[in-house]
Amino acid sequence: MSATVPIPFSEPPYLLGLPSPYYTPELRAWQKAVREFTTEHLHKYAWDWEKEETVPEHVYGIFAKANMLVATLPAPLPVKELKACGIHDILGVVKVEDFTYFHNLIFADEMVRTGLAGPPGSLTTGIAFGVPPIIKFGNEQLKQRFLPDLFSGKQRICIAITEPDAGSDVANITTTAKKSSDGKKYIVNGAKKWITNGIWSDWAAMAVRTGGPGAAGLSMLLVPLKGHKGVDMRRLKVSGQISAGTTYIELDDVEVPAENLIGKEGMGMNYIMTNFNHERLTIAIGATRQARVALSAAFEYVMKREAFGKKLMEQPVVRNRLAKAGVLLESQWAWVEQFVYQMCNMKKQDADIELGGLTAAAKAQAGIVLKECADCAVLLFGGNGYTRSGQGEIAERMWREVNGNRVPGGSEDVMLDLMVRQLAKNYQRKTIELERAKGARL
């Protein structure tokens, strides 16, 4: 294959030959292996699958066989549980005990390299966010019953939090799980909406109300889905990420064994919140890659497109628009790398406290940056960027992908507000602790 010069903004700086303190030879070997695998088994067909609105079922098996499904789990990986299932490495390149959040970063970035979030999301979203509550809070019997089949791809799972009337306001979900008179099962009633991967899932790690109103009444339960009595599921038509299987789930007297409870009753809100940092950072990584796809496509187009007797790139207004979007893009990527470095070098409990609000903001900012880059692409492609086929198709598609990042995982305005509230809360706590420490020394 002949060498080509990469288009500006098309790759993270470390892949353009610029020095970086983060990417070791081992990480670069991982990036190369992930790119080769995803190119062969995902990206060659991603655009066709997105138009067909479904990724063929056998692709999930291919990823599972290569242990590539577990690469979407938060680092550090659950080494004990994975090795108990016979999983010792991923792609033969990285041992599960050596997997860090930089491996997560590279994996998530490479998975969205076509710009389409639907095909990779159809493979990874469910396990990425549905399995961690089992690993972190499930008892041994729950882990032994479910993890082997989920890790191997024999069964699929999704995370089911959002409801028709409760999205970012998690504390007010209304789906109920009431114990039977003999205490052996829960009876679940309610509805979940916008559940990614739901339509293909055997199980949902579901937020349910086992107690009174508010956050203290929430629990998490492993609820059977596909083919189970009382469960009705249907696909929802959404603007972007079409092949990821966005689902509406109705639950009518669904019987769930009591031993499917994740952790303890009333602790559901705590469990949900500890899942959010990974979800939001993953969304931020993917959205930033999509912004790259949009902006680099626009850059390449204006280098060859002529108007008013000269190339578009020769027009100052065009260069200005590219520059504004590019500054936001590279700043966002640097922020993401900073978060990943911090998560690699902080204890989990400290990261949850110190980075929770900031990660929410990084997720929100990623959506804002993607919108700027997608708008830039559509405007510079002109009429082509408003057309679902032809040379501007990439711009039109990236524009439709924008809100699939600004809403899921916590809507943009709520995330920005969360950042400030969390910073204020941490400041007040640290001030009180400092004052107490001063008093103790007097």
C-alpha positions as CSV (number, residue, x, y, z in Angstrom):
1,M,0.0,0.0,0.0
2,S,1.4,3.4,-1.0
3,A,1.8,6.0,1.8
4,T,-0.6,8.9,1.9
5,V,-0.4,12.2,3.7
6,P,-3.1,12.3,6.4
7,I,-5.7,15.0,6.2
8,P,-5.4,17.7,8.9
9,F,-7.6,16.9,12.0
10,S,-8.3,13.4,10.7
11,E,-6.3,11.7,13.5
12,P,-5.3,12.4,17.1
13,P,-1.9,14.2,17.2
14,Y,0.0,11.1,18.4
15,L,-1.1,9.3,15.3
16,L,0.2,12.2,13.1
17,G,3.7,11.7,14.4
18,L,3.6,14.4,17.1
19,P,5.2,13.5,20.5
20,S,3.0,12.5,23.4
21,P,3.8,11.6,27.0
22,Y,1.0,9.1,27.1
23,Y,1.3,6.6,24.3
24,T,3.9,3.9,25.1
25,P,5.1,1.3,22.5
26,E,2.7,-1.1,24.1
27,L,-0.3,1.2,23.6
28,R,0.8,1.9,20.0
29,A,0.8,-1.9,19.4
30,W,-2.7,-2.1,20.9
31,Q,-3.9,0.8,18.6
32,K,-2.5,-1.0,15.6
33,A,-4.1,-4.3,16.5
34,V,-7.5,-2.7,17.2
35,R,-7.4,-0.7,14.0
36,E,-6.7,-3.8,11.9
37,F,-9.4,-5.8,13.6
38,T,-12.1,-3.1,13.5
39,T,-11.3,-2.3,9.9
40,E,-11.7,-6.0,8.8
41,H,-14.7,-6.8,10.9
42,L,-16.6,-3.6,11.3
43,H,-15.6,-0.5,9.3
44,K,-15.6,-2.1,5.9
45,Y,-19.4,-2.7,6.3
46,A,-20.4,0.0,8.8
47,W,-22.1,2.3,6.3
48,D,-24.1,-0.5,4.7
49,W,-25.2,-1.8,8.1
50,E,-26.3,1.6,9.2
51,K,-28.4,2.0,6.1
52,E,-29.8,-1.5,6.7
53,E,-30.4,-0.4,10.3
54,T,-29.0,-3.6,11.9
55,V,-25.6,-5.1,12.3
56,P,-25.7,-8.9,11.4
57,E,-25.9,-11.1,14.5
58,H,-22.7,-13.0,13.7
59,V,-20.6,-9.9,14.1
60,Y,-21.2,-9.9,17.8
61,G,-19.8,-13.4,17.9
62,I,-16.7,-12.4,16.1
63,F,-16.0,-9.6,18.6
64,A,-16.8,-12.0,21.5
65,K,-14.4,-14.7,20.2
66,A,-11.6,-12.2,20.1
67,N,-12.4,-10.9,23.6
68,M,-13.1,-7.5,22.0
69,L,-16.3,-7.1,23.9
70,V,-14.5,-6.9,27.3
71,A,-12.4,-4.0,25.9
72,T,-15.4,-1.7,26.4
73,L,-15.6,-2.4,30.1
74,P,-14.1,0.2,32.5
75,A,-10.5,-0.2,33.5
76,P,-9.1,-1.9,35.4
77,L,-10.8,-5.0,34.1
78,P,-12.3,-7.6,36.4
79,V,-9.3,-9.8,36.2
80,K,-10.5,-12.5,38.6
81,E,-13.9,-12.9,36.9
82,L,-12.4,-12.8,33.4
83,K,-9.7,-15.4,34.1
84,A,-12.4,-17.6,35.7
85,C,-14.1,-17.6,32.3
86,G,-10.9,-18.4,30.5
87,I,-10.2,-14.9,29.2
88,H,-6.6,-13.9,29.7
89,D,-5.9,-11.3,27.0
90,I,-7.5,-9.3,24.2
91,L,-6.4,-9.9,20.6
92,G,-3.3,-11.6,22.0
93,V,-1.8,-8.1,22.5
94,V,-2.7,-6.9,26.0
95,K,-3.2,-9.1,29.1
96,V,-6.4,-8.4,31.0
97,E,-4.4,-7.4,34.1
98,D,-2.4,-4.8,32.1
99,F,-5.5,-3.1,30.6
100,T,-5.7,0.6,31.5
101,Y,-8.0,3.5,30.7
102,F,-5.7,4.4,27.9
103,H,-6.6,1.1,26.3
104,N,-10.2,2.1,26.8
105,L,-9.5,5.4,25.1
106,I,-7.8,3.9,22.1
107,F,-10.5,1.2,21.7
108,A,-13.4,3.7,21.9
109,D,-11.7,6.1,19.5
110,E,-11.0,3.4,16.9
111,M,-14.5,1.9,17.1
112,V,-16.0,5.1,15.8
113,R,-13.4,5.8,13.1
114,T,-16.0,5.8,10.3
115,G,-17.9,8.5,12.2
116,L,-20.9,6.2,12.6
117,A,-21.8,5.5,16.3
118,G,-24.6,3.0,15.4
119,P,-22.6,-0.1,14.3
120,P,-20.0,0.0,17.1
121,G,-22.8,0.9,19.6
122,S,-24.8,-2.1,18.6
123,L,-21.9,-4.3,19.7
124,T,-20.6,-2.5,22.8
125,T,-23.2,-0.3,24.5
126,G,-25.0,-3.0,26.4
127,I,-22.0,-4.8,27.8
128,A,-20.1,-1.5,28.5
129,F,-22.8,-0.2,30.8
130,G,-24.9,-3.2,31.7
131,V,-22.2,-5.5,33.0
132,P,-20.2,-3.2,35.4
133,P,-23.0,-3.1,38.0
134,I,-22.9,-6.9,38.2
135,I,-19.1,-6.9,38.5
136,K,-19.0,-4.1,41.1
137,F,-22.0,-4.8,43.3
138,G,-23.3,-8.3,42.4
139,N,-22.7,-11.2,44.8
140,E,-20.8,-14.3,43.8
141,Q,-23.9,-16.3,42.8
142,L,-25.0,-13.5,40.5
143,K,-21.5,-13.2,38.9
144,Q,-21.2,-17.0,38.4
145,R,-24.7,-17.2,36.9
146,F,-24.4,-14.4,34.4
147,L,-20.8,-13.3,33.6
148,P,-19.6,-16.3,31.7
149,D,-22.4,-16.1,29.1
150,L,-22.1,-12.3,28.9
151,F,-18.4,-12.3,28.5
152,S,-18.5,-15.0,25.8
153,G,-21.3,-13.4,23.9
154,K,-23.7,-16.3,24.3
155,Q,-26.1,-13.8,25.9
156,R,-26.5,-10.1,25.6
157,I,-27.4,-7.4,28.1
158,C,-28.4,-3.7,28.2
159,I,-28.6,-1.0,30.8
160,A,-32.2,0.2,31.3
161,I,-32.6,3.4,33.3
162,T,-34.4,6.0,31.2
163,E,-38.2,6.0,31.1
164,P,-40.8,8.0,29.0
165,D,-41.1,10.5,31.8
166,A,-37.7,10.2,33.5
167,G,-34.4,10.7,31.7
168,S,-31.7,12.8,33.4
169,D,-34.0,12.9,36.5
170,V,-33.1,9.3,37.5
171,A,-34.4,9.7,41.1
172,N,-38.0,9.9,39.8
173,I,-38.3,6.7,37.8
174,T,-41.6,4.9,38.3
175,T,-41.0,1.3,37.1
176,T,-41.8,-0.8,40.2
177,A,-40.5,-4.1,41.4
178,K,-42.6,-5.5,44.2
179,K,-41.8,-8.6,46.2
180,S,-44.2,-11.5,46.0
181,S,-45.8,-12.7,49.2
182,D,-43.4,-15.6,49.5
183,G,-40.4,-13.3,48.9
184,K,-39.0,-15.5,46.1
185,K,-39.5,-13.1,43.2
186,Y,-40.1,-9.5,42.2
187,I,-43.1,-8.5,40.0
188,V,-41.9,-5.7,37.7
189,N,-44.3,-3.2,36.0
190,G,-43.5,-0.1,34.0
191,A,-41.7,1.1,30.9
192,K,-38.2,1.9,29.7
193,K,-37.5,4.1,26.7
194,W,-34.5,4.9,24.5
195,I,-32.7,1.7,25.6
196,T,-29.7,1.0,23.4
197,N,-29.3,-2.6,22.4
198,G,-32.5,-3.5,24.2
199,I,-34.2,-5.3,21.3
200,W,-31.4,-7.9,21.2
201,S,-30.8,-8.3,24.9
202,D,-31.5,-11.3,27.0
203,W,-31.2,-9.3,30.2
204,A,-31.4,-5.7,31.4
205,A,-29.5,-4.2,34.3
206,M,-32.6,-2.2,35.2
207,A,-33.3,0.6,37.6
208,V,-36.5,-0.2,39.5
209,R,-38.4,1.2,42.4
210,T,-38.5,-1.2,45.3
211,G,-39.2,1.4,48.0
212,G,-40.7,4.9,48.5
213,P,-40.3,8.0,46.4
214,G,-36.9,9.6,45.5
215,A,-33.4,8.1,45.2
216,A,-33.6,6.0,48.4
217,G,-36.4,3.9,46.9
218,L,-34.3,2.7,43.9
219,S,-32.7,-0.7,43.4
220,M,-31.1,-2.5,40.4
221,L,-32.4,-5.7,39.2
222,L,-31.4,-8.1,36.4
223,V,-34.6,-8.4,34.4
224,P,-35.1,-11.0,31.6
225,L,-36.1,-9.5,28.3
226,K,-36.1,-11.3,25.0
227,G,-38.9,-13.8,24.8
228,H,-39.9,-13.5,28.4
229,K,-43.5,-13.4,29.5
230,G,-44.8,-9.9,30.1
231,V,-42.1,-8.2,28.2
232,D,-42.9,-6.3,25.0
233,M,-40.1,-4.6,23.0
234,R,-40.1,-2.5,19.8
235,R,-37.5,-0.6,17.9
236,L,-37.6,3.2,18.0
237,K,-36.8,5.3,14.9
238,V,-34.1,7.9,15.9
239,S,-32.1,10.4,13.9
240,G,-28.7,8.9,14.4
241,Q,-27.1,5.7,15.7
242,I,-29.9,3.8,13.9
243,S,-28.3,0.4,13.9
244,A,-27.6,0.5,17.7
245,G,-31.1,-0.8,18.3
246,T,-32.8,1.9,20.4
247,T,-35.8,0.2,22.1
248,Y,-39.0,0.8,23.9
249,I,-39.6,-1.8,26.6
250,E,-43.0,-2.4,28.3
251,L,-43.1,-4.6,31.4
252,D,-46.4,-6.1,32.5
253,D,-46.2,-8.3,35.7
254,V,-42.8,-9.6,34.7
255,E,-41.6,-12.2,37.2
256,V,-37.9,-11.9,38.2
257,P,-36.2,-14.2,40.7
258,A,-35.3,-12.4,44.0
259,E,-31.7,-13.5,43.7
260,N,-31.4,-11.3,40.5
261,L,-31.2,-8.3,42.8
262,I,-27.9,-6.5,42.2
263,G,-26.4,-5.6,45.6
264,K,-28.9,-4.3,48.1
265,E,-32.3,-2.9,47.9
266,G,-32.4,0.9,48.1
267,M,-28.8,1.3,46.8
268,G,-29.7,1.6,43.2
269,M,-29.0,5.3,42.9
270,N,-25.5,4.8,44.2
271,Y,-24.9,2.0,41.8
272,I,-26.2,4.0,38.8
273,M,-24.1,7.0,39.7
274,T,-20.8,5.0,39.8
275,N,-21.6,3.9,36.3
276,F,-21.9,7.4,34.9
277,N,-18.2,8.4,34.7
278,H,-17.4,5.5,32.4
279,E,-20.5,6.1,30.2
280,R,-19.9,9.8,29.9
281,L,-16.2,9.5,29.2
282,T,-16.9,6.9,26.5
283,I,-19.5,9.1,24.9
284,A,-17.0,12.0,25.0
285,I,-14.3,9.9,23.2
286,G,-16.7,8.8,20.5
287,A,-18.1,12.2,19.9
288,T,-14.7,13.7,19.6
289,R,-13.8,11.1,16.9
290,Q,-17.0,11.9,15.1
291,A,-16.0,15.6,15.2
292,R,-12.7,14.6,13.6
293,V,-14.5,12.7,10.8
294,A,-16.7,15.7,10.1
295,L,-14.0,18.4,10.2
296,S,-11.4,16.4,8.2
297,A,-14.0,15.6,5.5
298,A,-14.7,19.4,5.2
299,F,-11.0,20.2,5.1
300,E,-10.4,17.7,2.3
301,Y,-13.4,19.0,0.4
302,V,-12.4,22.7,0.4
303,M,-8.9,21.8,-0.7
304,K,-10.4,20.7,-4.1
305,R,-13.7,22.5,-4.4
306,E,-13.7,25.8,-6.4
307,A,-16.0,28.8,-6.2
308,F,-15.7,32.4,-7.4
309,G,-12.6,31.4,-9.5
310,K,-10.5,29.9,-6.7
311,K,-10.3,27.0,-4.3
312,L,-12.5,27.3,-1.2
313,M,-9.5,26.9,0.9
314,E,-8.2,30.2,-0.5
315,Q,-11.3,32.1,1.0
316,P,-10.5,33.6,4.4
317,V,-14.0,33.0,5.6
318,V,-13.6,29.3,5.0
319,R,-10.3,29.1,6.7
320,N,-11.7,31.0,9.7
321,R,-14.6,28.5,10.0
322,L,-12.2,25.6,9.9
323,A,-9.9,27.2,12.4
324,K,-12.7,27.8,15.0
325,A,-13.9,24.2,14.8
326,G,-10.3,22.9,14.8
327,V,-9.4,24.8,17.9
328,L,-12.4,23.3,19.8
329,L,-11.7,19.8,18.5
330,E,-8.0,19.6,19.6
331,S,-8.8,21.3,22.9
332,Q,-11.5,18.7,23.6
333,W,-9.2,15.8,22.7
334,A,-6.5,17.2,25.1
335,W,-9.1,17.4,27.8
336,V,-10.2,13.8,27.2
337,E,-6.6,12.6,27.4
338,Q,-6.2,14.5,30.6
339,F,-9.2,12.7,32.1
340,V,-7.9,9.4,31.0
341,Y,-4.5,10.1,32.6
342,Q,-6.2,11.1,35.8
343,M,-8.4,8.0,35.9
344,C,-5.3,5.9,35.4
345,N,-3.6,7.6,38.4
346,M,-6.4,8.0,40.9
347,K,-8.3,5.6,43.2
348,K,-11.7,4.8,41.9
349,Q,-13.5,6.3,44.9
350,D,-11.4,9.5,44.6
351,A,-12.1,9.8,40.9
352,D,-15.8,9.4,41.4
353,I,-15.8,12.4,43.8
354,E,-13.3,14.6,42.1
355,L,-14.0,13.9,38.4
356,G,-17.7,13.2,38.4
357,G,-18.9,16.7,37.6
358,L,-16.0,17.4,35.3
359,T,-16.5,14.2,33.3
360,A,-20.2,15.2,32.9
361,A,-18.9,18.5,31.5
362,A,-16.5,16.8,29.2
363,K,-19.3,14.8,27.8
364,A,-21.4,17.9,27.3
365,Q,-18.5,19.8,25.7
366,A,-17.9,16.9,23.3
367,G,-21.4,17.3,22.0
368,I,-20.9,21.0,21.6
369,V,-17.7,20.5,19.7
370,L,-19.3,17.8,17.5
371,K,-22.1,20.2,16.6
372,E,-19.6,22.9,15.7
373,C,-17.6,20.6,13.5
374,A,-20.7,19.0,11.9
375,D,-22.2,22.5,11.2
376,C,-18.9,23.5,9.7
377,A,-18.9,20.5,7.4
378,V,-22.5,21.0,6.3
379,L,-21.9,24.7,5.5
380,L,-18.7,24.1,3.7
381,F,-20.1,21.2,1.6
382,G,-23.1,23.5,0.8
383,G,-25.9,21.7,-0.9
384,N,-23.9,18.5,-0.9
385,G,-23.9,18.6,2.9
386,Y,-27.7,18.7,2.9
387,T,-27.9,15.6,0.8
388,R,-28.1,12.0,2.0
389,S,-26.0,10.7,-0.8
390,G,-23.0,11.7,-2.9
391,Q,-19.8,13.5,-1.9
392,G,-21.5,15.4,1.0
393,E,-23.1,12.4,2.6
394,I,-20.6,12.2,5.3
395,A,-21.4,15.8,6.4
396,E,-25.1,15.2,6.4
397,R,-24.7,12.0,8.4
398,M,-22.4,13.6,11.0
399,W,-24.9,16.4,11.5
400,R,-27.6,13.7,12.3
401,E,-25.3,12.1,14.8
402,V,-24.9,15.2,16.9
403,N,-27.9,14.9,19.2
404,G,-27.3,11.3,19.9
405,N,-24.4,12.6,21.9
406,R,-25.9,15.7,23.4
407,V,-28.9,13.9,25.0
408,P,-27.9,10.3,26.1
409,G,-25.9,9.8,29.3
410,G,-27.4,13.0,30.7
411,S,-28.6,15.9,28.6
412,E,-26.2,18.7,27.9
413,D,-27.6,21.4,30.2
414,V,-28.0,19.0,33.1
415,M,-24.4,17.9,32.7
416,L,-23.0,21.5,32.7
417,D,-25.1,22.3,35.8
418,L,-23.8,19.1,37.4
419,M,-20.2,20.2,36.9
420,V,-20.7,23.4,38.8
421,R,-22.8,21.9,41.5
422,Q,-20.2,19.2,42.1
423,L,-17.3,21.6,42.1
424,A,-19.2,23.8,44.7
425,K,-20.0,20.7,46.8
426,N,-16.4,19.5,46.8
427,Y,-15.1,23.1,47.6
428,Q,-17.5,23.3,50.6
429,R,-16.5,19.9,51.9
430,K,-12.8,20.6,51.6
431,T,-13.2,24.0,53.3
432,I,-15.0,22.3,56.2
433,E,-12.3,19.6,56.4
434,L,-9.5,22.3,56.4
435,E,-11.2,24.3,59.1
436,R,-11.6,21.1,61.3
437,A,-7.9,20.3,60.7
438,K,-6.9,23.8,61.8
439,G,-9.1,23.6,64.9
440,A,-7.5,20.2,65.8
441,R,-4.1,21.8,65.7
442,L,-5.0,24.7,68.0
